[in-house]
Amino acid sequence: MTTAAKLVQYVVVNGEIAKSWPKGAVIAQCCHAVSAVSHLYGTDPDTVEYFKDLDNMHKVVLEAPDAGKLNGLGEVLLQNDIKHKVWIEQPENIPTCIALKPYRKEEVQKYVKKFKLLS
């Protein structure tokens, strides 16, 4: 197994918008966050490795129950120096999702394990 195959990128969506916004709008928010975090940490060794095997990228999309829980996750990630991007939709100023840069699952799973898969 290559190093890239061991890397995962977590995306955590605000469940309030996941249930009330059109599906396309929610997906766009996730795309914004993933694009931003990929740009911000494009030279990070794990990010570079992750993009070496584009056909085998591994992402996990989870759901935070609401904006408060999403913001709480952002604070915990910040306190633990876990590189991520909180996407805030403007002009509404609503936190819609968080994308982590690619990490080895065992490095970050403890921060996201309480969230369920987005359905």
C-alpha positions, 0 to 999 in steps of 0.5 A: 500500500502506498503512502497516498493510499493511507491518507484520508481527507475528512469533510464535516458538513453543518447538518442544519444546512445539509437538511435545509439547503438544496443538495447542489448548494451543500456539495458546492460548500464542500467543494469550496472548503476542499479547494481552499484547504488544498490550496492553503496546504498544497506544499504540505508533504501529506497533501503532495503525497495525496495528490500523487494518486488522483484516482485513489483519493479517499475522502470521508464526509461526515455531518455535525448536527449544527453550526455550534458543533461544527464551530466547536470542532474547528476550535478543537482542530485549531487547539491541536494544530490540525490543519483545516479550513472552516468554510463560512458562506457569505454574506450570510456568515454561516459556517457550512463545513470544515475540510481537513487537509489529508492526514493519516486516519490514525492522526485525526480520527479521534477528532471526528469520530463522534460525527456520523456519515453524511446521509 
